[in-house]
Amino acid sequence: MPHVTYPGFPRIGRRRELKRALEGHWKGNIGTEELLDIARELRSRHWALARDAGADSVTVNDFSLYDHVLDAAVMVDAIPERYRPLYEVDPLAGYFAMARGRQDDHIDLPALEMTKWFDTNYHYIVPEVSAGQTFAARPDKVVREYREAVAAGYVARPVLLGPITFLCLAKAVDGSDPLARLDALLPAWGGVLDALADAGAEWVQVDEPVLALDLDDATREAFRLAYAWIATRSRVRVLVATYFGSLDGNLELAMSLPIAGLHVDLARAPEQLDAVLDALPAGRVLSAGVLDGRNIWLSDPSAILPRVRKLRDRLGDGRLWLSTSCSLLHVPLDAGDEMRLPGNLATWLSFARQKIAELRRYADAAQGDEDAREALARQRVLVAGRQAAPGVVRDEVRKRVRQLTAQFGRRRSAYPFRAAVQRERFGLPDLPTTTIGSFPQTATLRVARAAHRAGKLDDEAYTAVVRDEVRRAVAFQEEAGIDVLVHGEPERNDMVEYFGEQLDGYAFTSFGWVQSYGSRCVKPPIVYGDVARPAPMTVAWSAFAQSLTKKPMKGMLTGPVTMLQWSFVRDDLPRADVCRQIALALRDEVRDLERAGIGIVQIDEPALREGLPLRRAEWNGYLAWAVEAFRITAGGVSDATQVHTHMCYSEFNDIIEAVAAMDADVISIETSRSRMALLDAFARFRYPNGIGPGVYDIHSPRVPAEGEMASLLARALQVLRPDQLWVNPDCGLKTRDWPEVAAALTAMVAVAKAARQRLGAAA
């Protein structure tokens, strides 16, 4: 019978137990041992859940207290020297300092850089390497967790981030080539394999997702050298796992590696099945990722079961593992908890537990089990019934998309003319200050929101609480001297969920939490039907906030690509068409904001770069419809209305032309952790429009000194014109506390004013 397994599992717990434990520890309410006890309990609970769902083996070392890439750096002692004194005294404190920074009376350590994990919304901590760096094996964590699983009676498979992917994701702080450190890294990395062999491990999964990318000759050669070295000394069987796409041009390379098994993604790239089977060396195990590890829809047995049968016919049972395409980190834990979804939606869903149960059914059905075959027949009926369900297909929405023309995406005038009109309207100084949108959500607000949802606080009383929070945010910004204000978004739970709750075609889970980074969890909406806006969503709150001040107030929207990327999207319609539906709904909102007197509208697109396909050949197609969707959203406003957008941690070099084609009047980007390095792309391209590079990192609890922000602003002024430069934090301030926000923004305004004075004196 095929072996049922999975590449990785969600970490945060059914009720976000890990999030609460981490934040309790960071506040000093939970000690180290209690935190580690909670982590052990979560691992044990998740292994049991996977086994009970039908898994024949479980993964270990997929659990992390913050990030698996940071864990991989610690595992090989790639700890930057500035953190080492703290780490050697208190490893957990040093670990969290690398992840989120540390600031107290004796220590001031900014966090390491953070960026997106391939094309997902998961953020990883970027390892640092340099020429001459040494490495050493620190296998304690993975060996400890392996022994935990074995002692509990599980067949366990440790998971390690592969040496090539680790170096490809790392940043060389001295400008050297990270892959040049491969010879130094391998003995340390191999020492971890040795420790696992000593602990009794038979198989080790080595994740090399860069095999789904376009690789240059140097990286290909690095793969050959690394795995030849591993094969000569490893005492465990190595399964190399690649996911998020097809092996494509790397198929021959992957098959040439001297390894015992290979995992491939047959959900995102089912077309590679025949080529993989034809090229697979005799005797090698194939872990077939037949179910999508990144989406939440019940699979269609009419598509999956024939693939499973083909795999079994070609490989037999001994060489075939059935798996999800990638780690289940990217989906919620258990759809069985969802009791409040509309219609039959709950029956169409498959979260982590359900996906493992699906794999079990496919394995048993391929073996001839009649109960499994009948269960899959019932599943096929459920999947087929989706199209006829209410709200899934709406003729008026599809007609509006068909009627789109190029004119929908055009502003009335070119940027230079718009900029002159907007300068006259708003009268802003050079280096205008603003924030990205959200402000801290206070305990009072959170209690009120929970009471309102529970029916213990009526609409009027809840609205009064939210209005007080808006007043507080506006009053603070005016006092601090910020030039362009925001209302603080106290009415919003999440930047995608808030809008999705007001759009037709969206649905929301009660417990569908997914980790974004560290303790930050999101509950992605589900796009199950055609999307339309039944009524204005933000106009009343923005208009109320504008009534409190004479300064410009930004209207705040989440853009169509981010609404798409940060949702679980229907799998029965092209993503581009879904995005156009969302763009038209948001276009209506933008025009209503303009009619209400809101002169500046920010359409956030932090996920634009994240959605870029991993293969360069597919970039142009994606960027064409992604940029089109943004332009549709913004295209209906006058020249005097200023359109902003915001993007999170991204590498802009490869997409700068597409960013320019969006034609936003102002773009804000996250640059503080990279020390403004991300601005290089805009400088080389001579990006003409306004830019707001973040001058302080809001993902860390540190309050940066004025000198630190001034240094970053000075770097920005070296490559940008003063008339195009805005001053703002990296991102929204929702997750921070008011005291640190007040201190940081007050310092930010002082830095901007001082820079204006210097510019004025120089002029």
SULZI-V477332 format. One record per residue. N is the residue number from 1. SS is DSSP state (@ for helix, = for strand, . for the rest). Layout:
n=N ss=SS
n=N ss=SS
This chain:
n=1 ss=.
n=2 ss=.
n=3 ss==
n=4 ss==
n=5 ss=.
n=6 ss=.
n=7 ss=.
n=8 ss=.
n=9 ss=.
n=10 ss=.
n=11 ss=.
n=12 ss=.
n=13 ss=.
n=14 ss=.
n=15 ss=.
n=16 ss=.
n=17 ss=@
n=18 ss=@
n=19 ss=@
n=20 ss=@
n=21 ss=@
n=22 ss=@
n=23 ss=@
n=24 ss=@
n=25 ss=@
n=26 ss=@
n=27 ss=.
n=28 ss=.
n=29 ss=.
n=30 ss=.
n=31 ss=.
n=32 ss=@
n=33 ss=@
n=34 ss=@
n=35 ss=@
n=36 ss=@
n=37 ss=@
n=38 ss=@
n=39 ss=@
n=40 ss=@
n=41 ss=@
n=42 ss=@
n=43 ss=@
n=44 ss=@
n=45 ss=@
n=46 ss=@
n=47 ss=@
n=48 ss=@
n=49 ss=@
n=50 ss=@
n=51 ss=@
n=52 ss=@
n=53 ss=@
n=54 ss=.
n=55 ss=.
n=56 ss=.
n=57 ss=.
n=58 ss==
n=59 ss==
n=60 ss==
n=61 ss=.
n=62 ss=.
n=63 ss=.
n=64 ss=.
n=65 ss=.
n=66 ss=.
n=67 ss=.
n=68 ss=@
n=69 ss=@
n=70 ss=@
n=71 ss=@
n=72 ss=@
n=73 ss=@
n=74 ss=@
n=75 ss=@
n=76 ss=.
n=77 ss=.
n=78 ss=.
n=79 ss=.
n=80 ss=.
n=81 ss=@
n=82 ss=@
n=83 ss=@
n=84 ss=@
n=85 ss=@
n=86 ss=@
n=87 ss=@
n=88 ss=@
n=89 ss=@
n=90 ss=.
n=91 ss=@
n=92 ss=@
n=93 ss=@
n=94 ss=@
n=95 ss=@
n=96 ss=@
n=97 ss=@
n=98 ss=@
n=99 ss=@
n=100 ss=@
n=101 ss=.
n=102 ss==
n=103 ss==
n=104 ss=.
n=105 ss=.
n=106 ss=.
n=107 ss=.
n=108 ss==
n=109 ss==
n=110 ss=.
n=111 ss=.
n=112 ss=.
n=113 ss=.
n=114 ss==
n=115 ss==
n=116 ss==
n=117 ss=.
n=118 ss=.
n=119 ss=.
n=120 ss=.
n=121 ss=.
n=122 ss=.
n=123 ss==
n=124 ss==
n=125 ss==
n=126 ss=.
n=127 ss=.
n=128 ss==
n=129 ss==
n=130 ss=.
n=131 ss=.
n=132 ss=.
n=133 ss=.
n=134 ss=.
n=135 ss=.
n=136 ss=.
n=137 ss=.
n=138 ss=.
n=139 ss=.
n=140 ss=@
n=141 ss=@
n=142 ss=@
n=143 ss=@
n=144 ss=@
n=145 ss=@
n=146 ss=@
n=147 ss=@
n=148 ss=@
n=149 ss=@
n=150 ss=@
n=151 ss=@
n=152 ss=.
n=153 ss=.
n=154 ss=.
n=155 ss=.
n=156 ss==
n=157 ss==
n=158 ss==
n=159 ss==
n=160 ss==
n=161 ss==
n=162 ss=.
n=163 ss=@
n=164 ss=@
n=165 ss=@
n=166 ss=@
n=167 ss=@
n=168 ss=@
n=169 ss=@
n=170 ss=.
n=171 ss==
n=172 ss==
n=173 ss=.
n=174 ss=.
n=175 ss=.
n=176 ss=.
n=177 ss=.
n=178 ss=@
n=179 ss=@
n=180 ss=@
n=181 ss=@
n=182 ss=@
n=183 ss=@
n=184 ss=@
n=185 ss=@
n=186 ss=@
n=187 ss=@
n=188 ss=@
n=189 ss=@
n=190 ss=@
n=191 ss=@
n=192 ss=@
n=193 ss=@
n=194 ss=@
n=195 ss=@
n=196 ss=@
n=197 ss=@
n=198 ss=@
n=199 ss=.
n=200 ss=.
n=201 ss=.
n=202 ss=.
n=203 ss==
n=204 ss==
n=205 ss==
n=206 ss==
n=207 ss==
n=208 ss=.
n=209 ss=@
n=210 ss=@
n=211 ss=@
n=212 ss=@
n=213 ss=.
n=214 ss=.
n=215 ss=.
n=216 ss=.
n=217 ss=@
n=218 ss=@
n=219 ss=@
n=220 ss=@
n=221 ss=@
n=222 ss=@
n=223 ss=@
n=224 ss=@
n=225 ss=@
n=226 ss=@
n=227 ss=@
n=228 ss=@
n=229 ss=@
n=230 ss=@
n=231 ss=@
n=232 ss=@
n=233 ss=@
n=234 ss=.
n=235 ss=.
n=236 ss=.
n=237 ss==
n=238 ss==
n=239 ss==
n=240 ss==
n=241 ss==
n=242 ss=.
n=243 ss=.
n=244 ss=.
n=245 ss=.
n=246 ss=.
n=247 ss=.
n=248 ss=@
n=249 ss=@
n=250 ss=@
n=251 ss=@
n=252 ss=@
n=253 ss=@
n=254 ss=@
n=255 ss=@
n=256 ss=@
n=257 ss=.
n=258 ss=.
n=259 ss=.
n=260 ss=.
n=261 ss==
n=262 ss==
n=263 ss==
n=264 ss==
n=265 ss==
n=266 ss=.
n=267 ss=.
n=268 ss=.
n=269 ss=.
n=270 ss=@
n=271 ss=@
n=272 ss=@
n=273 ss=@
n=274 ss=@
n=275 ss=@
n=276 ss=@
n=277 ss=@
n=278 ss=@
n=279 ss=@
n=280 ss=.
n=281 ss=.
n=282 ss=.
n=283 ss=.
n=284 ss=.
n=285 ss==
n=286 ss==
n=287 ss==
n=288 ss==
n=289 ss==
n=290 ss==
n=291 ss==
n=292 ss=.
n=293 ss=.
n=294 ss=.
n=295 ss=.
n=296 ss=.
n=297 ss==
n=298 ss=.
n=299 ss=.
n=300 ss=.
n=301 ss=@
n=302 ss=@
n=303 ss=@
n=304 ss=@
n=305 ss=@
n=306 ss=@
n=307 ss=@
n=308 ss=@
n=309 ss=@
n=310 ss=@
n=311 ss=@
n=312 ss=@
n=313 ss=@
n=314 ss=@
n=315 ss=@
n=316 ss=.
n=317 ss=.
n=318 ss=.
n=319 ss=.
n=320 ss==
n=321 ss==
n=322 ss==
n=323 ss==
n=324 ss==
n=325 ss=.
n=326 ss=.
n=327 ss=.
n=328 ss=@
n=329 ss=@
n=330 ss=@
n=331 ss=.
n=332 ss=.
n=333 ss=.
n=334 ss=.
n=335 ss=@
n=336 ss=@
n=337 ss=@
n=338 ss=.
n=339 ss=.
n=340 ss=.
n=341 ss=.
n=342 ss=.
n=343 ss=.
n=344 ss=.
n=345 ss=@
n=346 ss=@
n=347 ss=@
n=348 ss=@
n=349 ss==
n=350 ss=.
n=351 ss=.
n=352 ss=@
n=353 ss=@
n=354 ss=@
n=355 ss=@
n=356 ss=@
n=357 ss=@
n=358 ss=@
n=359 ss=@
n=360 ss=@
n=361 ss=@
n=362 ss=@
n=363 ss=@
n=364 ss=@
n=365 ss=@
n=366 ss=@
n=367 ss=@
n=368 ss=.
n=369 ss=.
n=370 ss=@
n=371 ss=@
n=372 ss=@
n=373 ss=@
n=374 ss=@
n=375 ss=@
n=376 ss=@
n=377 ss=@
n=378 ss=@
n=379 ss=@
n=380 ss=@
n=381 ss=@
n=382 ss=@
n=383 ss=@
n=384 ss=@
n=385 ss=@
n=386 ss=@
n=387 ss=@
n=388 ss=@
n=389 ss=.
n=390 ss=.
n=391 ss=.
n=392 ss=.
n=393 ss=.
n=394 ss=.
n=395 ss=@
n=396 ss=@
n=397 ss=@
n=398 ss=@
n=399 ss=@
n=400 ss=@
n=401 ss=@
n=402 ss=@
n=403 ss=.
n=404 ss=.
n=405 ss=.
n=406 ss=@
n=407 ss=@
n=408 ss=@
n=409 ss=@
n=410 ss=.
n=411 ss=.
n=412 ss=.
n=413 ss=.
n=414 ss=.
n=415 ss=@
n=416 ss=@
n=417 ss=@
n=418 ss=@
n=419 ss=@
n=420 ss=@
n=421 ss=@
n=422 ss=@
n=423 ss=@
n=424 ss=@
n=425 ss=@
n=426 ss=@
n=427 ss=.
n=428 ss=.
n=429 ss=.
n=430 ss=.
n=431 ss=.
n=432 ss=.
n=433 ss==
n=434 ss=.
n=435 ss=.
n=436 ss=.
n=437 ss=.
n=438 ss==
n=439 ss=.
n=440 ss=.
n=441 ss=.
n=442 ss=.
n=443 ss=@
n=444 ss=@
n=445 ss=@
n=446 ss=@
n=447 ss=@
n=448 ss=@
n=449 ss=@
n=450 ss=@
n=451 ss=@
n=452 ss=@
n=453 ss=@
n=454 ss=.
n=455 ss=.
n=456 ss=.
n=457 ss=.
n=458 ss=.
n=459 ss=@
n=460 ss=@
n=461 ss=@
n=462 ss=@
n=463 ss=@
n=464 ss=@
n=465 ss=@
n=466 ss=@
n=467 ss=@
n=468 ss=@
n=469 ss=@
n=470 ss=@
n=471 ss=@
n=472 ss=@
n=473 ss=@
n=474 ss=@
n=475 ss=@
n=476 ss=@
n=477 ss=@
n=478 ss=@
n=479 ss=@
n=480 ss=@
n=481 ss=.
n=482 ss=.
n=483 ss=.
n=484 ss=.
n=485 ss==
n=486 ss=.
n=487 ss=.
n=488 ss==
n=489 ss=.
n=490 ss=.
n=491 ss=.
n=492 ss=.
n=493 ss=.
n=494 ss=.
n=495 ss=.
n=496 ss=.
n=497 ss=@
n=498 ss=@
n=499 ss=@
n=500 ss=@
n=501 ss=.
n=502 ss=.
n=503 ss==
n=504 ss==
n=505 ss==
n=506 ss==
n=507 ss==
n=508 ss=.
n=509 ss=.
n=510 ss=.
n=511 ss=.
n=512 ss=.
n=513 ss=.
n=514 ss==
n=515 ss==
n=516 ss==
n=517 ss==
n=518 ss=.
n=519 ss=.
n=520 ss==
n=521 ss==
n=522 ss==
n=523 ss=.
n=524 ss=.
n=525 ss=.
n=526 ss==
n=527 ss==
n=528 ss==
n=529 ss==
n=530 ss==
n=531 ss==
n=532 ss==
n=533 ss==
n=534 ss=.
n=535 ss=.
n=536 ss=.
n=537 ss=.
n=538 ss=.
n=539 ss=@
n=540 ss=@
n=541 ss=@
n=542 ss=@
n=543 ss=@
n=544 ss=@
n=545 ss=@
n=546 ss=@
n=547 ss=.
n=548 ss=.
n=549 ss=.
n=550 ss=.
n=551 ss=.
n=552 ss=.
n=553 ss==
n=554 ss==
n=555 ss==
n=556 ss==
n=557 ss==
n=558 ss==
n=559 ss=.
n=560 ss=@
n=561 ss=@
n=562 ss=@
n=563 ss=@
n=564 ss=@
n=565 ss=@
n=566 ss=.
n=567 ss=.
n=568 ss==
n=569 ss==
n=570 ss=.
n=571 ss=.
n=572 ss=.
n=573 ss=.
n=574 ss=.
n=575 ss=@
n=576 ss=@
n=577 ss=@
n=578 ss=@
n=579 ss=@
n=580 ss=@
n=581 ss=@
n=582 ss=@
n=583 ss=@
n=584 ss=@
n=585 ss=@
n=586 ss=@
n=587 ss=@
n=588 ss=@
n=589 ss=@
n=590 ss=@
n=591 ss=@
n=592 ss=@
n=593 ss=@
n=594 ss=@
n=595 ss=@
n=596 ss=.
n=597 ss=.
n=598 ss=.
n=599 ss=.
n=600 ss==
n=601 ss==
n=602 ss==
n=603 ss==
n=604 ss==
n=605 ss=.
n=606 ss=.
n=607 ss=.
n=608 ss=.
n=609 ss=.
n=610 ss=.
n=611 ss=.
n=612 ss=.
n=613 ss=.
n=614 ss=.
n=615 ss=.
n=616 ss=@
n=617 ss=@
n=618 ss=@
n=619 ss=@
n=620 ss=@
n=621 ss=@
n=622 ss=@
n=623 ss=@
n=624 ss=@
n=625 ss=@
n=626 ss=@
n=627 ss=@
n=628 ss=@
n=629 ss=@
n=630 ss=@
n=631 ss=@
n=632 ss=@
n=633 ss=@
n=634 ss=@
n=635 ss=.
n=636 ss=.
n=637 ss=.
n=638 ss=.
n=639 ss=.
n=640 ss=.
n=641 ss=.
n=642 ss==
n=643 ss==
n=644 ss==
n=645 ss==
n=646 ss==
n=647 ss==
n=648 ss=.
n=649 ss=.
n=650 ss=.
n=651 ss=.
n=652 ss=.
n=653 ss=@
n=654 ss=@
n=655 ss=@
n=656 ss=@
n=657 ss=@
n=658 ss=@
n=659 ss=@
n=660 ss=@
n=661 ss=@
n=662 ss=@
n=663 ss=.
n=664 ss=.
n=665 ss=.
n=666 ss==
n=667 ss==
n=668 ss==
n=669 ss==
n=670 ss=.
n=671 ss=.
n=672 ss=.
n=673 ss=.
n=674 ss=.
n=675 ss=.
n=676 ss=.
n=677 ss=@
n=678 ss=@
n=679 ss=@
n=680 ss=@
n=681 ss=@
n=682 ss=@
n=683 ss=@
n=684 ss=@
n=685 ss=@
n=686 ss=.
n=687 ss=.
n=688 ss=.
n=689 ss=.
n=690 ss==
n=691 ss==
n=692 ss==
n=693 ss==
n=694 ss==
n=695 ss=.
n=696 ss=.
n=697 ss=.
n=698 ss=.
n=699 ss=.
n=700 ss=.
n=701 ss=.
n=702 ss=.
n=703 ss=.
n=704 ss=.
n=705 ss=.
n=706 ss=@
n=707 ss=@
n=708 ss=@
n=709 ss=@
n=710 ss=@
n=711 ss=@
n=712 ss=@
n=713 ss=@
n=714 ss=@
n=715 ss=@
n=716 ss=@
n=717 ss=@
n=718 ss=@
n=719 ss=@
n=720 ss=.
n=721 ss=.
n=722 ss=.
n=723 ss=.
n=724 ss=.
n=725 ss==
n=726 ss=.
n=727 ss==
n=728 ss==
n=729 ss=.
n=730 ss=.
n=731 ss=.
n=732 ss=.
n=733 ss=.
n=734 ss=.
n=735 ss=.
n=736 ss=.
n=737 ss=.
n=738 ss=@
n=739 ss=@
n=740 ss=@
n=741 ss=@
n=742 ss=@
n=743 ss=@
n=744 ss=@
n=745 ss=@
n=746 ss=@
n=747 ss=@
n=748 ss=@
n=749 ss=@
n=750 ss=@
n=751 ss=@
n=752 ss=@
n=753 ss=@
n=754 ss=@
n=755 ss=@
n=756 ss=@
n=757 ss=@
n=758 ss=@
n=759 ss=@
n=760 ss=@
n=761 ss=@
n=762 ss=@
n=763 ss=.
